[in-house]
Amino acid sequence: MLPQSINELEAQLTSRNYVADRGLVTAAFLALKLNKPLFLEGEAGVGKTEIAKVLAALLNTELIRLQCYEGLDINHAVYEWNYARQLLELRAHEANGTGDAAPHTHPNIFSAEFLIKRPLLQAIEESRERAPVLLIDEVDRSDTEFEAYLLELLSDWQITIPELGTLKATYPPVVVITSNRTREVHDALKRRCIYYWIDYPNFNKELTIVRAKVPHAHTRLAEQVVAFIQELRARDLYKMPGVAETLDWASALAALDQTALDEQTVNETLGVILKYQDDVEQVRGGVAKELTARAQKYQELGYVTK
């Protein structure tokens, strides 16, 4: 059942340990209420994909995910015929045929049983019973030709298969489209969506997320980890750590039975939060020592905990 207010949706997201800004909750509510796609942009690891998973759980419906990549085409996004199975069916028919009439009869190899349904067609098929959540993840990695195909699909919610006809959604899917902004997505696609940019969270929000997702981490450790990451994002790095990396680091340090940050452990675990060697080399040593000391004094830096 769809939430009846923004406050209700916010409470439902919080109950699933998804901490969202009011703006994001409003955008998600409008997307559900107006039956429009939710287009989320932001750096990797800030929770764009996760909200689709949470919405599917809240709506008690299926999550169908299309992971985009360069060269993605209809065969991998919509459907393709199972040619191997079709060939086997033809050979079996020929082997079992008898009499002169057999060569002139052919099995119907262009029926639904020979169709391989990819995510977009799966969403249409599933929507005949109820509205699934369709996650089109990292659309910026796909080509502009695929964007053009999405425009038609999002407008009419139907797919035409020449051999079978046109399949139309009964209950249009709840659509979440994400982009890491590795390239600009065409305005025509964005205009059909409710748009929201998810930024890196501030200290209090990120700490709330860590406490919700890694409850076994020591309170002091969680606070110092978040303070360290907040300070680290102010550095000139090739790739900033996202919230996903913050959670991974808190989990890793908790697994090492740490209750607080120390310089040695920080240097030994930088690979959890930094994914490029140049960044690791830049932070290891002096910078790590400085940021660890600052994180240990997070309250003096002006960070506030709730």
N, C-alpha and C positions, 0 to 999 in steps of 0.2 A: 504493500500500500504506500502511495506517495505521501511524503510529509506534507502537512497542511500549512506550515509556516516556516519561516527562516529559523526561528528559535527551536522549533521541533527538529529540523534537520541538523542544526548545530549540536543539539543534545544527543542525537543519534550518532553523529560522527564521533563525538567525544566518548560515547559509550563503547565505540569500537577502537578507541585509542588513536583516533586520527585528530590531531590538533590543527585546526584551520583558522585562518584569519576570517573576520566577519565578511570581508569582501569576497573571499573564495566561497564561503557558505552561501552568500547571496547569489553569486554567479551560478553555483550548482543548483540552487533552488529554482532560479529562473529557467535554467536549461530543462529541468524536470517539468516545471509548470507549463512552459511554452512549447515543450517537445522540440527543442532545438539542440544541436550538438554543443558540447562544452569544449572549447578550444583552450588548452593550457600550454603556456610557454614558460620556460625558465631553465636554469642550469640543471645539469644531470644531478639526480639524487635529492631533489627538494620535495618529492612526494606527489609528482604528477600521475604516475602510473598507479600509485597506491590508492588514490581516491576512487579510481574505477573499480578496484577490487572491493573497497569498502561499500561503495554504492550497490554493487551486485549482492553483497551480503545483506545490506539493509533492505533491499527490495526483494530478497529471497528469490533471485533469478540467476540464470546462467551468465557467466562472464565469458565472452568470446573475444579472443585477442588476435589482432593482426599486427605482427612485428614488421615494420617497414624496413626496406633496405634498397640500395641502388640496384636498379634493374628489375624491381618487382613488377610483375605483369599479371594479366588476368588469370593465367594458368595457376599462379600461386596465391592470388588474392581472392578469386571468385570461384572458378571451377575448372576442371579438365576431365576429359574422358579417360577411363581406365583401359588404355589400348591393349595392354597385355591380357586382361580379362576378356575383352571383346574378341581378340584373336583366338583365345582358347575356346570361347563359345562357338565361333565359326567352325573351328576344326572339329569340335565335338559334334556339332550338327552334321557336318559332312561325313564323319565316321559312322554316325548312327543312321544316316539316310539310306533309304532303300527304294528301288524302282526308278523309273524314268522321271517321275515328278520331283524327286528329292533335290536334284540340282537347281530346280526353278523356285524352290522355297527358301526363305532366309529368316533367321531369327531376328528379333528386334534388339539390336545391340545398342541402340540409342534410346534407352529407357533409363529411369532413375536408378535402377540397380547397378548400372555401369558408370554412374556419375561420381566423381570424387569431389566432394563439397569442401571448398576452402572457406576461410572465416566469413567473408562477406555473404556468400550464399548460405552458410550456416545461420547467420543472423536473420536472413529472410525466412528461412525454414522454421527456425525456432520461434519467430514472431507470430506464427500462425496460432500458437497456444497462449503465449504471453510475451511481453517485451523483454528481451535479454539486454544486457549491457554489452555494447560493442566497443572495445578499446582499440583504436587505431594508433599504435604507439610509434613515436618518432617519425612522424609523417615527413619531416624535413629531410630524411635520408632517402626518400623515394624520389622518382623523377617527376617532372612537371606533367608528363602524359598521364601518370597515375592520378595526380591531383585533378586533372580534367575529368577522368572517369568518376572520381568521388563526387564531383559537382552534380552530375546527373543522378547518381545513386542517392545522395542526400536530399535531392529535390523530390524525387518520385518514389523512392523506396521500392524499386522493382528491378528485376534482373531478367533480361531476355536471353534465353538459350534457344538458338534457331531450331534445334531438333525437338524441343519440348514446349516452346512457347514462352510466355512472360509469367514470371513468378513475382507476386506482389506481397509485401508485408501486410499482415492484418493489424498487428500492433507494432508500430515503428520502434526500433530499438532505442534505448538510451545510449547516446553516442558520446564517448570521451576521446578527443583527439589530442595528442601530445606532440610537442616539438621542443628540441633542445636548441633551436635556432642556429643550427650549423649552416643554414641558408634561409633566405626569406621565403616564406610560404605565400602563394599568390593571394592578393586581396579578395578575389572572388570566393575563395574557400572560407576565409575568415569572416566575410560578410554574412555567411549563412550560419554563423556560430555565435554563442555567447563567449566572449574572450576574457581571459584573465591571466595575468603574469604572476607566477609564484616566485617570490624572491627568497633569498636566504633568510631564515628567521632571526629575530633578535635573541638576546641571551635568555630572557624569561620563557619565550616560546620554545626555544630549542631545549632548554632544561626540562620543561614540561613534557616534551616529546621523549627525551631520554628516560625520564622517570616512568613514563607510561610503557615504553617499549623494553626497557632494561631495568625492571624493578629490583633485580637482585644486586645491582651495582650500589656500592656504598654511597651515601649522600654526598660526602665530601669529594669523593672521586668523580661523581656525576657533575658536580658544580665546577670542579677544576678542569675536567675534560671539555665542557662547553666553553668555559672561559678561554682555554687554550685555542680551541677551534675558532672562536670569535676573533681572537688576536691574529691567528694565522691567516684568516681571510683578508686581513688588512695588508698582507705582504704581496709582493709582486711575483705571483706564482703562475706557472703555465696552466695548471688546472687546480682550481680551488676545491677543497673537500666539501661535499654536500652533506646533508643530514644523514644520508645512508652511511657515509663514512664515519660520521660522529657516533652513530649507533653501533657500527661494527667495532670501533675503537673502544667504546665503553664496554661492550660485551667481551672483547679480547682482554682488556685490562682486568675485568672482573674475573675472567677465567684464570688469570695469573694471580688471583687473590690480592690484587692491589686495592688499597683503600684510599690512596692518594697518588698524585703524580710525583715522579722523581726523574731526574735528568737521564739516568741510565736507561730506565724502562722506556722513556719517551724515544730516545735514540734507537733503541732496539725494535720498536714497534711502529716506526714512521711509515713503513710500507703498508700499514693498514689504512692510513688516511691519505697518503700521497702515492700516486700511480705513475709518476714519471721520475726517472733517475735524477734529472737536473733539479727537480723540486726537492727530492730527498737530500741531495748533496748541498743544496742551498740552506736547508733548515738544520741538517745534522750538525751537532757541535754547538757553536756559539749562539745561533738563533734559537735552537732548542733549549739551551740553558736559560736564555733570556725569557722566552715565552713560558717556560715551566715556572720560573720565579714569579712572573707576573700572574700566572694562573693560580699559584699558591696564595696570592694576595688579591684574589678577584674582587673582594669587597672593597678594597682600597681603590680599585680601578673604576668604581662607580657602578658595578653590576649589582643588581638587586634580585634577591630570590623571594619566591612566594611560598 
